[in-house]
Amino acid sequence: MLTICRVIKYAWRGEFDSIEVESLHAECFDHPPDAWDWSGQVQTHSLGWVCARDAARLVGWVNVAWDGGGHAFILDTSVTATHRRRGVATALIAAATAGARDAGCEWLHVDFEDHLIDFYFDACGFTPTNAGLIRL
């Protein structure tokens, strides 16, 4: 039996099509795909983003929003079901961290649901902080 190992390629501010990001986001966040303009959104409001590709297929993506200064924010970390538990999300966050650091940011923030505590704290190196939230 021959096993072929593909290399996942990660690109800071990599090229993507809004349809492929929306399909991935819909899968990961359990909603029907929409016509969301991801490209316009991140080009206007984000410091950067990271695309993870297995050959030409987008298998992971994360958005790095920012305040225009020293604070960046992880949003929408997404990995397709076929590529989960293989280190893709951890590598996405590592690339996002490097991109934010290289851009001169001093802090990288993330918020997440409780079931992701081990991932963000243990695998990615975030530390707990106090934070607040108002549902609008």
C-alpha positions as CSV (number, residue, x, y, z in Angstrom):
1,M,0.0,0.0,0.0
2,L,1.3,3.4,-1.0
3,T,0.6,6.3,1.3
4,I,0.9,9.8,-0.1
5,C,1.5,12.6,2.4
6,R,0.5,16.0,1.1
7,V,2.0,19.1,2.5
8,I,-0.4,21.8,3.6
9,K,0.8,25.2,2.5
10,Y,0.0,28.3,4.7
11,A,0.0,31.8,3.3
12,W,-0.3,35.0,5.2
13,R,-2.6,37.3,3.2
14,G,-3.0,34.4,0.7
15,E,-5.2,34.6,-2.3
16,F,-8.8,33.2,-1.9
17,D,-12.2,33.4,-3.4
18,S,-15.0,34.6,-1.1
19,I,-17.2,31.6,-2.1
20,E,-14.6,29.1,-0.9
21,V,-14.1,30.9,2.4
22,E,-17.9,31.2,2.9
23,S,-18.3,27.4,2.1
24,L,-15.6,26.6,4.7
25,H,-17.1,29.0,7.3
26,A,-20.6,27.6,6.7
27,E,-19.3,24.1,7.3
28,C,-17.4,25.0,10.4
29,F,-20.0,27.3,12.0
30,D,-23.0,25.3,11.0
31,H,-25.0,27.7,8.8
32,P,-26.1,27.7,5.2
33,P,-23.7,29.3,2.8
34,D,-24.5,32.9,1.9
35,A,-23.1,35.4,-0.6
36,W,-20.8,37.1,2.0
37,D,-18.0,39.2,0.5
38,W,-15.1,37.8,2.6
39,S,-12.5,39.5,0.3
40,G,-14.1,42.9,0.7
41,Q,-14.5,42.4,4.5
42,V,-10.8,41.5,5.2
43,Q,-9.3,43.9,2.7
44,T,-11.2,46.7,4.4
45,H,-11.0,45.7,8.1
46,S,-8.3,43.2,8.7
47,L,-4.6,43.2,9.3
48,G,-4.4,39.9,7.5
49,W,-5.6,36.4,7.2
50,V,-4.1,33.0,6.7
51,C,-5.1,30.5,4.0
52,A,-4.2,26.7,4.4
53,R,-4.3,24.8,1.2
54,D,-4.0,21.1,0.4
55,A,-3.0,21.4,-3.3
56,A,-5.5,23.9,-4.6
57,R,-8.2,23.2,-2.1
58,L,-8.8,25.7,0.8
59,V,-8.8,23.5,3.9
60,G,-8.3,26.1,6.6
61,W,-8.6,29.9,7.1
62,V,-8.3,32.4,9.9
63,N,-9.0,36.2,9.9
64,V,-6.8,38.6,11.9
65,A,-8.7,41.8,12.5
66,W,-7.0,44.7,14.2
67,D,-7.4,48.2,15.7
68,G,-5.0,49.8,13.4
69,G,-2.3,49.9,16.1
70,G,-1.0,47.4,18.6
71,H,-3.9,45.0,19.0
72,A,-4.9,42.2,16.6
73,F,-7.8,39.8,17.0
74,I,-8.2,36.2,15.9
75,L,-11.6,35.5,14.2
76,D,-13.2,32.7,12.3
77,T,-10.6,30.0,12.7
78,S,-11.9,27.3,10.3
79,V,-10.7,23.9,9.2
80,T,-12.6,21.5,7.0
81,A,-13.7,18.2,8.6
82,T,-11.3,16.1,6.4
83,H,-8.3,18.0,7.8
84,R,-9.1,18.4,11.5
85,R,-6.9,16.9,14.2
86,R,-3.9,17.1,12.0
87,G,-2.4,20.4,13.3
88,V,-3.9,22.6,10.6
89,A,-5.6,25.0,13.0
90,T,-2.5,25.2,15.2
91,A,-0.4,26.1,12.2
92,L,-3.0,28.7,11.1
93,I,-2.8,30.4,14.5
94,A,1.1,30.2,14.4
95,A,1.1,31.9,11.0
96,A,-1.4,34.5,12.2
97,T,0.7,35.2,15.3
98,A,3.8,35.6,13.2
99,G,1.9,37.9,10.8
100,A,0.6,40.1,13.6
101,R,4.1,40.2,15.3
102,D,5.7,41.1,12.0
103,A,3.2,44.0,11.5
104,G,4.3,45.5,14.8
105,C,1.3,44.4,16.9
106,E,1.9,44.1,20.7
107,W,-1.1,41.9,21.6
108,L,-3.0,39.2,19.9
109,H,-6.5,38.5,21.3
110,V,-8.9,35.7,20.9
111,D,-12.3,34.7,22.3
112,F,-13.8,31.3,22.0
113,E,-16.3,28.8,23.3
114,D,-15.4,26.7,26.4
115,H,-14.7,23.5,24.4
116,L,-11.8,25.2,22.7
117,I,-9.9,26.1,25.9
118,D,-7.3,23.4,25.5
119,F,-6.7,24.3,21.9
120,Y,-6.1,28.0,22.4
121,F,-4.4,27.8,25.8
122,D,-2.3,24.6,25.4
123,A,-1.8,24.2,21.7
124,C,-1.5,27.8,20.7
125,G,0.0,29.5,23.8
126,F,-2.7,32.0,24.7
127,T,-3.1,32.9,28.3
128,P,-6.3,33.5,30.2
129,T,-7.4,37.1,30.7
130,N,-10.4,38.9,32.1
131,A,-12.7,40.2,29.3
132,G,-16.2,41.4,28.9
133,L,-18.9,41.0,26.3
134,I,-22.3,42.6,25.6
135,R,-24.6,40.7,23.3
136,L,-26.1,43.3,20.9
